[in-house]
Amino acid sequence: MHAASGSRLGASHPRREGPVDLRLVPPALAAWATAAVMLDASPQLAGGLALGCVLVAGVLLGGWGSRARRGRASVPPEGGRDGTPVRGEPCFERPRGRAPNVPRDRAQGSAQGRPPGPAQGLPAGPARSRAAGARYGWSRTAGAAVLLCAAAAGVSAGLHGADLRRGPVPVLAREYATVTAEVELTSDPRLARPKVTGNHMTPDSVLINGEVRNIVAGGPDRIGGPDRVAGVAGVATRAPVLVIVDVGERRSEGRRTGGGGPADVGRGVRQAWLGLLPSTRVRVTGRLAPALTGGDRIAAVLRLRDRGGRAMPSVVRQPSAAQRIAGRLRAGLREATDGLPADARALLPGLVVGDTSRITPELDEAFKETDLAHTLAVSGSNLTIMLALLLGPPGLAQQVERRGLAPRLGIPLRTTALLGGVLTLGFVVVCRPDPSVLRAAACGAVVLLALATGRRRSLIPALATAVLLLVLYDPWLARSYGFLLSVLATGALLTLAPRWSAALRRRGVPPRLAEALAAAGAAQALCAPVVAVLSARVSLVAVPCNLLVEFTVAPATVLGFATLATAPWAMPVAKALAWCASWPAEWIAGVARTGAGLPGAGVDWPGGWGGALLLALATSVAVLLGRRLLRRPWLCAACAALLLLAVVRPPPLTRVLTGWPPPGWRLAMCDVGQGDATVLAAGDGTGVVVDAGPDPALVDRCLSRLGITRIPLVVLTHFHADHVAGLPGVLRGRAVGAIETTGFAEPVDQVAFVRREAEARGVPLVRAAAGERRRLGPLDWEVLWPPARQVPEPEGPNDASVTLLVRSAGIRMLLLGDLEPPGQQALARSPAAVRLGRVDVLKVAHHGSAYQDPDLLRAVAPRLALISAGADNPYGHPAPGTVAALEATGAVVLRTDRDGALAVAGTGTELRVAGD
């Protein structure tokens, strides 16, 4: 059939691909760079730049027009003397691949490599001059287009940037004024990720982006009470702000809150805010403050503090009809997934509509570690999957053999395109029309539309058009890392991936596998440098993890959208669809957790743009070497084996290569920043963990490097966040027998956190008390503190710290937790004091703070003193006086902020210590 059609491609593929059209790329890049720079510029500078660009563009276009007119006046027409075409050369059609008015034999001769001359190719006279003029005119037109796009981007960026600096909001923010304002929400409310600050977690906060539409300086007390606020005429404005609602109660230590107290009020305020929809207008009273970082798209921060429910939102105007519909659909999706396993319940809303409110910090960290975080964000891939379901595979949309739901239902192509537009609009409404969703919809729709035409080379100008229009519409996207990653990933799929896929197919790789490998590798190659800027870390498992989830993202997304559409009308059907979607969602979560749990899942890398450039150079070298390696299968296999060893990092091999951990180690102090995490060796792959540090990722990484897979006991000396917040990292992928804690249950929020983590994994909680003794393999320990009944009750959790005296291979180790002088003095007066004399290793209390009992330090007289402290911590730990006092007793002092992770090995007579 193809031969009969007279075309190599056949009748069903009438188009031939020409060279890649890059004409729109320079204007798009110019607009992008100009917008990023001019957002901070003054309106005068932005206007001056735009005017200058327009004037220069006018000069370029004017010069080209005059030269073109002069050229037409001086160059005689081609053909005969009367301007008629030369015989045998039709004037209505130019064959593909030939210059105008060039006979076929001359064109073929030039194509065969013979140099053009008067008898071949263009004549040496007027035609050559006209070709040079055309090239000259094109260069001037291209330059003018770049300048005009830069001018437009400069004007748009200048106007958007000026919005942040004018009006009353920035002025009041610099004065930290208390204001009453009407705020229109522009995003979904979201809970802030808790962070460890010192020994406590930051209070729960709700974050919302909004626009101040009306503002009154002063709170209700200043203008006559809450009932008079509505009657006071404010100043109309339109300033973007970040609203922070502090709804957590930071309770004082030693105080317990009963039911119906401030905690219940805080939960009510939190739920009230989290239930609001975008486009809702609320009246609030709070304190304005300048934005913490420059270059952001907010004019100020509006902080509301919950005091007895006074932060409760007062709704002035209900959300729009579109947002109410979207809210109903999203709520239906959450309800339909309520009965699913934890990972699927958290992932499905994120995969479908970008709702990550149920994603736990542990799971979020696993997705970041494996570079799978893009699956949790609304991206063009979501829309592409749905449009592919409607249109069929890319490249067949305009062919007779096209597939998809639309042709199977007999829907014409134009109607199918209309349905695709409706689907895109619904996608924007449900996923919120904020800039990130608009970017995803524009890129996803443009890319799939160009692919559906079967003209892959037309994708580059389509992507450039999308970038240009989006940057002009919202210049703040020019500074968005998410936007940059999206464009880079899409560009990789359009440029590198097809070439790499063809190269792999030529070497015998199956087509589907070649496409998957090329897509994952190309996206990782271009995006990894930007990710390194953000995280200062490079994932070694990103490509295999993305390959493993690629075939499950599509079914999970399709079934998730089906659940979303049916939930408001038929909840039983929606629950059944959600149950089906839970299987691929669980697989995706399992891949993320497994990949993140590998010891060599990632390597630290220099941050900043210098590190990005270094990684880009390293990637380029790896690609060049990879082309040579593909010709030698045995070298490919060897490299794959080396990469596998680097990722898995078997402890025996790691110990031989790095010397860490040292053979026969007995105690290891992990470097977890400003916190505590200590591991006691109890056999091959087994260890007792004392405290978990503040960061799950850091303690998990330390345990993986030590080869710990089984933990018979986790001892949490007390409930401060810098000792317990990393508990999920200890429990991740390991068999844990029990968690032992102090009996002083403060602070209550961290006590609740530990109990939730233990219940979620079925790990029992037990209470430590003085006199308890245990033995495990070569390890035995005794609990010295606190007593079963501590009288008087300690002033805070520090003095209730579990204190252990540990013996292993003749080494005596004393772990003091965070005991302060009152607790240390009480310990010295207790019956256990007789066993405190002359220990080999001392874990210094409270990160080496100045609050130490010198009598206890002299009585203990350690040979080795270990201090766990974070580099450049704001508390000055360890205190110079404490270090001096320890050295005065003859101890060798080592600290994690300078020496990294520490490991103690040897015996009681020959003590060795090694740093990582």
ZIGICOR-V331907 format. One record per run of one state. SS is the DSSP state (h for helix, s for strand, l for the rest). FROM is the first residue (numbers start at 1). LEN is the number of residues. If there is no record, write none. Layout:
((SS FROM LEN) (SS FROM LEN))
This chain:
((l 1 22) (h 23 16) (l 39 4) (h 43 32) (l 75 29) (h 104 8) (l 112 14) (h 126 38) (l 164 4) (h 168 7) (l 175 3) (s 178 8) (l 186 4) (s 190 2) (l 192 4) (s 196 2) (l 198 2) (s 200 2) (l 202 3) (s 205 13) (l 218 8) (h 226 6) (l 232 3) (s 235 12) (l 247 15) (h 262 13) (l 275 6) (s 281 9) (l 290 10) (s 300 6) (l 306 8) (s 314 4) (l 318 3) (h 321 16) (l 337 5) (h 342 12) (l 354 7) (h 361 9) (l 370 3) (h 373 4) (l 377 3) (h 380 12) (l 392 13) (h 405 4) (l 409 4) (h 413 18) (l 431 4) (h 435 18) (l 453 3) (h 456 18) (l 474 1) (h 475 5) (l 480 1) (h 481 26) (l 507 4) (h 511 25) (l 536 1) (s 537 3) (l 540 2) (h 542 26) (l 568 3) (h 571 27) (l 598 4) (s 602 3) (l 605 3) (h 608 22) (l 630 3) (h 633 16) (l 649 2) (h 651 8) (l 659 6) (s 665 5) (l 670 8) (s 678 4) (l 682 4) (s 686 5) (l 691 5) (h 696 11) (l 707 3) (s 710 7) (l 717 4) (h 721 4) (l 725 2) (h 727 5) (l 732 3) (s 735 7) (l 742 6) (h 748 14) (l 762 2) (s 764 4) (l 768 5) (s 773 4) (l 777 2) (s 779 7) (l 786 11) (h 797 4) (l 801 2) (s 803 6) (l 809 2) (s 811 5) (l 816 5) (h 821 9) (l 830 1) (h 831 5) (l 836 5) (s 841 3) (l 844 1) (h 845 4) (l 849 5) (h 854 7) (l 861 3) (s 864 4) (l 868 12) (h 880 9) (l 889 3) (s 892 4) (h 896 4) (l 900 2) (s 902 5) (l 907 4) (s 911 5) (l 916 1))
